[in-house]
Amino acid sequence: MSYSPHTDADRRQMLDTIGVETVEDLFADIPAAVRASDWSVPPPLTELEVRAELARIASHNRIPEVSFLGAGVYRHLIPAVVGEVIGRPEFATAYTPYQPEVSQGTLQSIYEFQSLICELTGMEVATASHYDGATATAEAALMACRLTRRDRVAVSAAVNPDYRRVLETYCSGPGIEVVEVPVNLEPGGTGTTDPADLAALGEVACVVAAQPNYYGQLEPMRELADATHELGAQFVAIVEPTSLAVLEAPGAYGADIVASEGQPLGIPVSFGGPYVGLMAARMASVRQMPGRLVGATRDAAGRKGYVLTLQAREQHIRREKAASNICTNQALMALAATAYLTSVGPEGLREVAELSMAQARHLVAALESSDVAQRRFGGVYLNEVAVSVPDAARRHAALVDQGIVAGRLLEHDDPRLTDTLLLATTELTTDDDIRRLVHALEATR
């Protein structure tokens, strides 16, 4: 800025009032390594020069020809209607729906989103969305702590490690302890959470488990829910939404709170966002749910209308009574999920899940018959599978140079999983993709 209204005397007075010597002292809690440092700004460019420079930078991007990467984010076919709907200006430019009289379209879309999530999960009430699956999981755990008045959270080691890190960050502020439930990661093991291990947890607010879990394995969710309830705790199920077209709904096996990443529902991978977090729960817990809830009503003339029903946020109620300080409902991404689910319908979603599952079995059969990889774990998997590959890190890097992303190297998440790849398939995975992966692995022995 070329002008600042504050004089040196003004700044001195403010610093003295706060009780620090310099402005730099205000940033003492931020590690020096992550603070913004002085940078050299180049001279201004013309529009033509800027376009040329951006094109030069973009030319360094390497778009893979074949990808088996999943690990919580999945490529799916997005019907053209999804982009058409969310691109409409009345939705794309809409702000939060504080005034129902001018926000009926946005409120109706959120209401329909909540209804679809309840139908998908088998739960009774859903929130108007969160930032992503990780934050929805963390909010679900904090909600469980409020419901049980306990301050310990147990999470399966088979939950996505990124989700676990976010959970620990959320719990660090209020001083909530996070304990980990072990998972059998030995070759040929189950790769799942043992319900018998929950008995030793003691008093916890909740147990958090994923279905399918991070390694693609199907967990014994009903048994985990029963063991959790024996502890007097809430069972938090993290689900992959597409899988619910073929797997039992969380509401049926006893989940108290459901969290999910909604990205597979019509949202592109897009370098990691924006995404949308889903959360659903039992009606008895509704007053402890974070975020917003939209309800349907009738006006004085008997016409159907929509309105924000519960808003347990610090913007609306006293901070000490607030369930969360979430300041967005990701409405545009929630609308994308709504458009996707309504366009594919129940049968279409089931077809997506079944095709993804079938290609995973085709992939495993091709890998094992060529003797280039073997399944790491026993048990049942859906559309993602961990496989043991000798010298995996070198071969993974070699395949990247050929335009093939051979999933995720699991040694990045756990050193016990050296030489293990996590491979995902969807309805977009072709037979030719599988042949290319197998041939490339054979060539890099």
BABAMAR-628613 format. One record per residue (C-alpha): x, y, z. Coordinates in steps of 0.001 Angstrom, whole numbers, plus 500000, padded with zeros to 6 digits. Example, Ala and Ser with C-alpha at 12.3 -4.5 7.8 and 13.67 -1.06 7.14 Angstrom:
BEGIN
512300,495500,507800
513670,498940,507140
END
This chain:
BEGIN
500000,500000,500000
501183,503492,499272
499272,504907,502230
498720,503730,505810
496581,505698,508276
498673,504600,511256
501541,506772,512423
504606,505500,514257
503034,506806,517456
499818,504880,516730
501721,501667,516219
503779,502221,519343
500628,502751,521388
499049,499554,520074
502178,497497,520765
502423,498918,524301
498780,498104,524943
499261,494518,523735
502475,494204,525708
505047,493438,523008
508054,495364,521776
507852,494897,518012
505449,493723,515325
507711,490714,514769
506949,489599,518340
503342,489021,517292
504524,486150,515080
506706,484456,517697
504414,481396,517840
504868,480734,514112
508037,478704,513350
510567,480787,511426
510836,478101,508754
507244,478619,507614
507038,482406,507852
506892,484410,504636
510316,485775,503804
511295,488667,501594
510850,487871,497954
512023,489456,494784
509068,490495,492636
509936,490636,488934
509113,493714,486864
505576,493966,485417
504745,492133,482201
502255,492768,479447
499235,490484,479119
500849,488738,476150
504027,488118,478144
502050,486813,481131
500161,484364,478903
503419,483115,477417
505019,482677,480844
502022,480793,482251
502003,478527,479184
505711,477830,479721
505110,476892,483359
502080,474743,482472
504147,472825,479914
506027,471210,482813
502845,469433,483972
502896,465704,483334
499436,464204,482931
499516,460412,483399
498060,458273,480653
497081,455513,483091
496417,455932,486810
495597,453448,489550
495870,456072,492273
493077,456219,494860
493865,456387,498583
490714,458360,499352
490210,460241,496064
488788,458500,493006
488301,459206,489296
484748,458661,488116
482771,459621,485046
480966,462896,485781
477759,463373,483762
477715,466628,481780
474601,467764,483629
476633,468202,486844
478821,470943,485389
475802,472527,483731
473899,472764,487017
476703,474079,489230
477751,476512,486488
474430,478335,486574
475091,481835,487932
472346,481691,490555
474226,478802,492157
477838,479564,491218
477699,483115,492609
475351,482516,495551
476573,483232,499055
475432,481540,502244
471627,481320,502566
471052,483599,505550
467901,485201,504108
465422,482490,503113
463193,484902,501227
465932,485403,498607
467691,482022,498917
464970,479459,498221
466869,477818,495361
470046,477331,497394
468088,476190,500449
466103,473672,498390
469287,472242,496855
470816,471848,500327
467635,470223,501636
467689,467741,498759
471395,467103,499388
470688,466308,503042
467821,464008,502046
470010,462097,499582
472797,461651,502138
470307,460298,504673
468949,457859,502077
472455,456792,501089
473724,456255,504648
470538,454993,506283
470779,457730,508906
468095,460145,510103
469665,463578,509707
472531,465049,507685
474342,468375,507889
474739,470867,505057
478265,469637,504470
481834,470227,505590
485155,471076,503977
486153,467485,503188
486100,463974,504549
488957,464568,507002
487334,467575,508681
483948,465808,508726
485636,462929,510561
487231,465271,513092
483938,467079,513653
482189,463724,514138
484691,462775,516848
484257,466114,518636
480493,465670,518410
480844,462267,520076
482859,463876,522873
480047,466366,523496
477420,463630,523466
479273,461340,525888
481052,464044,527933
484281,462093,527518
487658,463317,526335
489299,460294,524683
488865,459239,521053
489903,455873,519597
490678,455574,515885
491562,452506,513860
495075,452479,512388
493380,451462,509123
491767,454902,508793
493337,457147,506145
496520,458605,507748
495623,462092,506488
492294,461847,508302
494080,460736,511465
496424,463706,511325
493525,466129,510908
491707,464413,513772
494738,464837,516043
494981,468514,515103
491313,469149,515885
491590,467310,519201
494807,469049,520287
493058,472363,521017
490438,471146,523516
492902,468645,524996
491185,465481,523757
493399,462382,523767
493534,460319,520565
494438,456632,520921
495062,454211,518077
493510,450771,517644
496112,448458,516015
495659,446661,512706
497211,443408,511520
499500,444474,508653
501496,441248,508377
501630,439587,504921
498579,437379,504634
496969,439097,507621
493489,440562,507695
494483,444204,507202
491452,445068,509348
490530,446131,512886
489874,443366,515409
486713,444081,517464
488265,442173,520392
490925,444898,520691
488305,447484,521640
487663,445951,525062
491035,447212,526324
490341,450835,525381
488613,451789,528594
486456,454911,528628
486382,456555,525191
483907,458910,523552
483940,457076,520251
485636,454541,518043
486370,455657,514477
486664,453051,511701
486489,453185,507893
484554,451063,505396
486328,450135,503180
489442,450958,505155
492537,452724,503845
494008,449456,502572
490856,448607,500621
489766,445901,503075
486193,445489,504300
485975,445884,508064
483632,443903,510370
481587,447048,510974
478627,445461,512772
480951,443732,515256
482955,446927,515726
479751,448876,516377
478570,446320,518948
481940,446338,520737
481928,450146,520752
478448,450319,522279
479542,447922,525021
481998,450670,526027
479162,453190,526199
480761,455020,523271
479610,456310,519893
480587,454422,516750
481804,456743,513964
481826,455135,510515
483854,456707,507712
482400,455478,504439
483222,455767,500739
479875,456955,499305
479905,454977,496049
480430,451761,498003
477085,452252,499747
475361,451192,496535
476552,447617,497227
477505,447553,500914
475271,447644,503979
474293,451166,505035
475945,452452,508241
472534,453051,509779
471785,449336,509441
474903,448078,511236
474667,450464,514179
476743,453533,513325
475896,456539,515484
477652,459118,513301
478722,458798,509679
481457,460837,507976
482521,460667,504360
484427,462345,501550
481889,463306,498888
484443,463781,496097
483499,460538,494260
479994,461960,493784
480490,464142,490731
483516,466178,491865
486767,465979,489840
490073,465030,491462
491220,468608,490776
494632,468564,492530
493020,467939,495927
489995,470202,496073
487620,471799,496605
485811,468748,497957
482840,468250,500260
482604,466464,503603
479465,464508,504438
478101,463913,507934
474947,462128,509088
473698,460993,512486
470728,459867,514561
467974,462390,515228
468582,462110,518973
472003,463699,518435
470877,466499,516132
471497,469366,518559
475161,468475,518804
475702,468385,515035
478011,471087,513659
477285,473295,510668
473843,473976,509260
470634,472036,508736
467949,473075,506277
464316,472191,506894
461120,472312,504837
458092,474223,506073
454937,476054,504953
454471,479804,504873
451375,481705,505988
449782,481083,502595
450421,477347,502782
453207,477356,500206
456172,475018,500689
459393,476778,501618
462862,476095,502975
464691,477660,505892
467803,477153,507990
466456,475158,510933
469491,474579,513166
472701,476604,513066
474940,475551,515939
477761,477877,514878
479480,480629,516807
478217,483139,514235
474669,482477,515381
474851,481565,519068
477150,482159,522026
480636,480843,521345
480695,478598,524418
477467,476951,523224
478548,476529,519599
479058,473019,518209
481523,474288,515616
483026,477418,514100
482559,476165,510523
481953,479197,508358
480994,477585,505056
478745,474778,503952
480522,473977,500645
477109,474415,499013
478382,474382,495416
480196,471075,495902
477182,469689,497764
475077,470721,494770
477477,468820,492489
476968,465694,494614
473194,466244,494495
473193,466616,490706
475387,463521,490351
473253,461298,492580
470001,462375,490969
471389,461941,487458
472864,458447,487913
470126,457244,490258
470271,454168,492521
470823,451707,489667
473493,453861,488039
475393,454243,491310
475222,450491,491834
476562,449934,488324
479488,452289,489033
480307,450388,492236
479995,446971,490586
482149,447928,487584
484805,449346,489895
484750,446168,491969
484898,443905,488918
487922,445726,487491
489737,445359,490825
489321,441593,490622
490434,441597,487002
493503,443582,488054
494425,441213,490891
493972,438159,488656
496194,439674,485954
498916,440637,488441
498971,437275,490194
498815,435170,487017
501812,437118,485658
503610,436611,488994
504477,440311,489268
502444,440977,492432
500449,439216,495148
497728,440468,497450
499201,441715,500707
496182,440780,502836
493503,438124,502943
489837,438865,503437
487435,440832,501269
488160,443995,499311
486054,446246,497098
487694,448388,494396
491036,449089,496063
493672,446535,496951
497128,446402,498539
499612,444228,496605
503163,443167,497383
505639,444030,494609
509395,443358,494967
511482,446537,494702
508267,448561,494553
509750,452048,494966
512137,451724,492006
509532,450157,489763
506890,452710,490752
509244,455538,489720
510084,453771,486448
506399,453450,485585
505804,457147,486224
508348,457873,483485
506162,455757,481188
503000,457710,482010
501642,455098,484439
500876,455876,488089
500956,452484,489820
498887,453544,492803
500389,454686,496090
503555,453461,497761
502333,452436,501201
505797,452668,502748
505170,456422,502821
502427,455746,505382
503928,452864,507348
507505,451481,507118
506118,447978,507708
504517,448181,504265
507719,448439,502227
507320,446988,498724
503536,447378,498891
501388,449290,496384
497807,450434,496956
495964,450169,493630
492468,451527,492913
490126,450861,490018
486901,452581,488969
484506,452300,486050
487042,454409,484116
489727,451709,484440
489918,449843,481123
491205,446373,480354
493970,448040,478334
495003,450053,481422
495407,446800,483328
497414,445193,480509
499733,448201,480358
500345,448090,484118
501098,444363,484100
503437,444582,481080
505247,447588,482560
505796,445774,485864
507053,442712,483999
509522,444868,482066
510962,446385,485255
511750,443127,487081
END
